[in-house]
Amino acid sequence: MSVYTTEELLEAKRSIASTLGKCEKAVLKLAPGKSQHTLTVRRIRAFQISLELIDQALKDAEPEITTNL
């Protein structure tokens, strides 16, 4: 697995959170059952999972930051 800096993780988190918000607004305008709606719902879930994984990576990195001071 690749190692990412805290800064890279925070920037990715900011970017994904922004895109997630846009998708959540867009899905309200899409007709349920249509391919665009299904795709957007799946993207929303993928972004939510991504944010959880980034949060976990940041949490796991905390002890390293504290220990290296």
BATORPA-420264 format. One record per atom (N, C-alpha, C, O, CB): y negated, z negated, x negated. Coordinates in steps of 0.1 Angstrom, whole numbers, padded with zeros to 4 digits, always signed. Atoms other than C-alpha are relative to their C-alpha. Glycine has a CB too. Layout:
# BATORPA-420264
YZX
...
//
This chain:
# BATORPA-420264
+0012+0000-0008
+0000+0000+0000
-0012+0000-0009
-0013-0006-0019
+0000-0012+0010
+0012-0001+0007
-0035+0008-0012
-0008-0013+0001
-0007-0021+0010
-0009+0011+0005
+0009+0012+0000
-0059-0020-0022
-0014+0005+0002
-0019+0014-0004
+0002-0007-0014
+0013-0003-0004
-0093-0018-0006
-0009-0012-0003
-0005-0023-0002
-0001+0004+0014
+0009+0010+0003
-0124-0037-0016
-0005-0006+0014
-0004+0000+0024
-0012+0005-0008
+0005+0006-0012
-0140-0061+0009
-0011+0009+0006
-0012+0010+0018
-0006-0014-0003
+0011-0009-0004
-0170-0037+0011
+0006+0012+0008
+0001+0016+0018
-0008+0004-0011
-0006-0011-0007
-0147-0008+0020
+0005-0004+0014
+0004+0004+0023
+0011+0006-0009
-0005+0005-0013
-0130-0028+0047
-0011-0003+0010
-0009+0001+0022
+0009-0013-0002
+0011+0003-0009
-0162-0040+0062
-0007+0013+0005
-0011+0014+0017
-0011-0009-0007
+0005-0013-0005
-0176-0004+0063
+0009+0007+0009
+0004+0012+0019
-0003+0008-0013
-0010-0006-0009
-0144+0009+0079
-0001-0007+0013
+0000-0001+0024
+0014-0001-0006
+0001+0008-0012
-0146-0019+0104
-0012+0003+0009
-0011+0005+0021
+0000-0015-0003
+0012-0003-0007
-0182-0011+0113
+0001+0014+0006
-0003+0016+0018
-0012+0000-0010
-0002-0014-0004
-0174+0026+0116
+0009+0001+0012
+0007+0008+0022
+0004+0009-0011
-0010-0001-0011
-0143+0021+0138
-0005-0007+0012
-0003-0002+0023
+0013-0007-0005
+0006+0007-0011
-0161-0004+0160
-0010+0008+0007
-0010+0008+0020
-0006-0014-0004
+0010-0009-0006
-0189+0021+0166
+0007+0011+0008
+0004+0014+0019
-0009+0006-0011
-0008-0011-0007
-0164+0049+0175
+0007-0006+0012
+0008+0001+0022
+0009+0006-0010
-0007+0006-0011
-0144+0025+0197
-0010-0002+0012
-0006+0001+0023
+0006-0014-0005
+0009+0002-0011
-0175+0017+0217
-0004+0013+0007
-0005+0013+0019
-0013-0006-0006
+0003-0013-0006
-0183+0054+0222
+0012+0005+0008
+0010+0011+0019
-0003+0010-0011
-0012-0004-0008
-0147+0060+0233
+0001-0007+0013
+0005-0002+0023
+0013-0001-0008
-0001+0009-0012
-0148+0031+0258
-0010+0005+0010
-0007+0005+0022
-0003-0014-0004
+0010-0005-0009
-0180+0046+0273
+0005+0014+0006
+0003+0017+0017
-0013+0001-0006
-0004-0013-0004
-0166+0081+0274
+0012+0000+0009
+0013+0009+0018
+0004+0008-0013
-0012+0000-0009
-0132+0072+0290
-0004-0002+0014
+0004+0002+0023
+0010-0010-0005
+0004+0002-0014
-0151+0061+0321
-0004+0012+0007
-0003+0013+0019
-0012-0010+0000
+0004-0013-0005
-0163+0096+0326
+0011+0010+0002
+0009+0021+0007
-0012+0006-0008
-0011-0010+0000
-0129+0113+0322
+0009-0003+0012
+0011-0015+0016
+0008-0001-0013
-0009+0001-0012
-0105+0119+0351
+0013-0005-0005
+0020+0001-0014
+0001+0014+0007
-0013+0005+0003
-0074+0098+0349
+0011+0011+0002
+0010+0018+0012
+0004-0013+0008
-0011-0010-0002
-0042+0119+0344
-0003+0012-0008
+0006+0020-0010
+0002+0003+0014
+0003-0012+0008
-0060+0146+0324
+0002-0003-0015
+0002-0015-0019
-0015+0004+0002
-0003+0002+0014
-0052+0151+0288
-0011-0006-0008
-0008-0014-0017
+0003+0014-0007
+0011+0006+0008
-0086+0141+0275
-0001-0015+0003
-0003-0023-0006
-0014+0006+0004
-0001+0014-0004
-0083+0108+0294
+0011-0007-0008
+0009-0018-0014
+0001-0002+0015
-0011+0006+0006
-0049+0101+0280
-0002-0001-0015
+0001-0012-0021
+0013+0008+0002
+0003+0000+0015
-0059+0110+0244
-0010-0011-0003
-0009-0018-0013
-0005+0014-0004
+0010+0010+0003
-0090+0088+0246
+0005-0014+0002
+0002-0023-0006
-0012+0002+0010
-0006+0014-0002
-0070+0058+0260
+0008-0003-0013
+0008-0014-0017
+0008+0000+0013
-0008+0003+0012
-0046+0062+0231
-0008-0002-0013
-0005-0010-0021
+0010+0013-0003
+0009+0002+0011
-0074+0065+0206
-0006-0014+0000
-0007-0021-0010
-0012+0010+0000
+0006+0013-0002
-0090+0033+0220
+0010-0010-0005
+0007-0020-0012
-0003-0003+0015
-0010+0010+0004
-0057+0014+0215
+0002+0001-0016
+0004-0009-0022
+0014+0003+0007
-0002-0001+0015
-0053+0028+0179
-0012-0006-0007
-0010-0013-0017
+0001+0015-0003
+0012+0007+0006
-0089+0017+0171
+0001-0015+0001
-0003-0022-0009
-0013+0005+0006
-0001+0015-0002
-0082-0018+0185
+0010-0005-0010
+0008-0015-0016
+0005-0003+0014
-0010+0004+0010
-0051-0020+0163
-0005+0000-0014
-0003-0009-0022
+0013+0009+0001
+0006-0001+0013
-0070-0008+0133
-0009-0011-0003
-0009-0017-0014
-0008+0013-0001
+0010+0011+0002
-0097-0034+0138
+0008-0013-0003
+0004-0022-0011
-0009-0002+0012
-0008+0012+0003
-0070-0062+0140
+0006+0000-0014
+0006-0010-0020
+0011+0000+0011
-0005+0000+0014
-0054-0050+0108
-0010-0002-0010
-0008-0008-0021
+0007+0014-0002
+0011+0002+0010
-0087-0048+0090
-0004-0015+0000
-0006-0021-0011
-0012+0008+0004
+0003+0015-0001
-0095-0084+0102
+0010-0008-0008
+0007-0017-0015
-0001-0004+0014
-0011+0007+0007
-0061-0095+0089
-0001+0002-0015
+0000-0008-0023
+0014+0004+0005
+0002-0003+0015
-0067-0078+0055
-0012-0008-0005
-0011-0013-0017
-0002+0015-0002
+0011+0008+0004
-0101-0095+0053
+0003-0015-0001
-0001-0022-0010
-0012+0002+0009
-0004+0014+0000
-0086-0129+0062
+0009-0002-0012
+0008-0013-0019
+0007-0003+0013
-0010+0002+0011
-0058-0124+0036
-0008+0000-0014
-0003-0006-0023
+0010+0011+0000
+0007-0001+0013
-0084-0115+0009
-0009-0012-0002
-0013-0014-0014
-0009+0013+0001
+0009+0012+0002
-0105-0147+0015
+0005-0009-0011
-0003-0013-0019
-0001-0007+0013
-0004+0010+0011
-0083-0170-0007
-0002+0006-0014
-0006-0001-0023
+0014-0003+0002
+0003-0007+0013
-0086-0144-0035
-0014-0001-0004
-0017-0004-0016
+0005+0014+0000
+0014+0001+0003
-0123-0144-0033
-0004-0014-0004
-0011-0016-0014
-0009+0005+0012
+0003+0014+0003
-0126-0182-0032
+0006-0004-0014
+0000-0011-0021
+0006-0009+0011
-0006+0003+0012
-0101-0185-0061
-0006+0006-0012
-0006+0000-0023
+0015+0004+0001
+0005-0007+0011
-0118-0160-0083
-0015-0005-0003
-0021+0001-0013
+0000+0015+0003
+0014+0004+0002
-0152-0178-0081
-0001-0009-0012
-0012-0013-0016
-0006-0007+0011
//
